[in-house]
Amino acid sequence: MKTAILFKTDCKTTDSTFERKQLENKYARYFEERPDYRLLVTYVPNKKLPVYNWFKYKEGFSRQLVYNILREWKIDKKEIILDPFAGCGTTLLACKEFGYRAAGLDILPIVIFLPNNIVQTRDKFFDVKKLLIVKGGSNIYGN
């Protein structure tokens, strides 16, 4: 019986791997390998930047990644940038710094703490005064 359970689990893993491969193949035309972004998809580059280095967020990414995407995709400054996984607010801060309007939301309670502390830093380079926290649902904040 134990062997049957292990075998069944292995089949599920194989099935999910197969399904993942199918999805990868279906959307392959939208993928682009960018080795130059390898170091930008981590928090590490923010360690040396004022304001951005105030809270190490494991799932965070660099300010430079946000800047590169805004520039490469030629996003108009009239647009509003939405960050549906705002975390510690890197996208919101970078957008503010580069002159874009942005809004972010996150389901994690920690993001209530994080933007409040961003506001308290009141760094001379940022005017991050607008903060809205919706209780009982997602936390939404923006600039």
For each residue, the residues with C-beta under 8 A, 3 or more apart:
1: 4 5
2: 5 6
3: 6 7
4: 1 7 8
5: 1 2 8 9
6: 2 3 9 10
7: 3 4 10 11
8: 4 5 11 12
9: 5 6 12 13
10: 6 7 13 14
11: 7 8 14 15
12: 8 9 15 16
13: 9 10 16 17
14: 10 11 17 18
15: 11 12 18 19
16: 12 13 19 20
17: 13 14 20 21
18: 14 15 21 22
19: 15 16 22 23
20: 16 17 23 24
21: 17 18 24 25
22: 18 19 25 26
23: 19 20 26 27
24: 20 21 27 28 31
25: 21 22 28
26: 22 23
27: 23 24 30 31
28: 24 25 31
29:
30: 27
31: 24 27 28
32:
33:
34: 37 38
35: 38
36: 40
37: 34 40 41 65 68
38: 34 35 41
39: 42 44 45 62
40: 36 37 45 61 62 64 65 68
41: 37 38 61 62 65
42: 39 45 60 61 62
43: 46 47 56 57 58 60 61 62
44: 39 47 62
45: 39 40 42 48 49 62 63 64
46: 43 49 52 53 60 62 63 90
47: 43 44 53 56
48: 45 53
49: 45 46 52 53 63
50: 53 123 125
51: 54 93 118 121 123 125 126
52: 46 49 63 90 93
53: 46 47 48 49 50 56
54: 51 117 118 121
55: 88 114 117
56: 43 47 53 60
57: 43 60 87 88 90 114
58: 43
59: 87
60: 42 43 46 56 57 87 88 90
61: 40 41 42 43 65 66 90
62: 39 40 41 42 43 44 45 46 65 66 90
63: 45 46 49 52 66 67 90 93 94 97
64: 40 45 67 68
65: 37 40 41 61 62 68 69
66: 61 62 63 69 70 90 91 94 95 98
67: 63 64 70 71 94 98
68: 37 40 64 65 71 72
69: 65 66 72 73 75
70: 66 67 73 75 81 94 95 98 100
71: 67 68 74
72: 68 69
73: 69 70
74: 71
75: 69 70 79 81 100
76: 79
77: 99 100
78:
79: 75 76 100 101
80: 100 101 102 103
81: 70 75 91 95 100 101 102 103
82: 102 103 104
83: 86 91 92 102 103 104 105
84: 104 105 106
85: 106
86: 83 89 91 92 104 105 106 111 115 139 141
87: 57 59 60 90 106 108 111 114
88: 55 57 60 111 114
89: 86 92 93 104 111 114 115 118 141
90: 46 52 57 60 61 62 63 66 87 93 94
91: 66 81 83 86 94 95 102 104
92: 83 86 89 95 96 102 103 104 115 118 128 141 142 143
93: 51 52 63 89 90 96 97 118 126 128
94: 63 66 67 70 90 91 97 98
95: 66 70 81 91 92 98 99 100 101 102 143
96: 92 93 99 100 102 126 127 128 143
97: 63 93 94 125 126
98: 66 67 70 94 95
99: 77 95 96
100: 70 75 77 79 80 81 95 96
101: 79 80 81 95 142 143
102: 80 81 82 83 91 92 95 96 142 143
103: 80 81 82 83 92 140 141 142
104: 82 83 84 86 89 91 92 140 141 142
105: 83 84 86 138 139 140 141
106: 84 85 86 87 111 138 139
107: 138 139
108: 87 111 139
109: 112 113 139
110: 113 114
111: 86 87 88 89 106 108 114 115 139 141
112: 109 115 116 133 139
113: 109 110 116 117
114: 55 57 87 88 89 110 111 117 118
115: 86 89 92 111 112 118 119 128 131 133 139 141
116: 112 113 119 120 131
117: 54 55 113 114 120 121
118: 51 54 89 92 93 114 115 121 126 128
119: 115 116 122 128 129 131
120: 116 117
121: 51 54 117 118 126 128
122: 119 126 128
123: 50 51 126
124:
125: 50 51 97
126: 51 93 96 97 118 121 122 123
127: 96 143
128: 92 93 96 115 118 119 121 122 131 143
129: 119
130: 141 142 143
131: 115 116 119 128 141
132: 140 141 142
133: 112 115 139 140 141
134: 137 138 139 140
135:
136:
137: 134
138: 105 106 107 134
139: 86 105 106 107 108 109 111 112 115 133 134
140: 103 104 105 132 133 134
141: 86 89 92 103 104 105 111 115 130 131 132 133
142: 92 101 102 103 104 130 132
143: 92 95 96 101 102 127 128 130
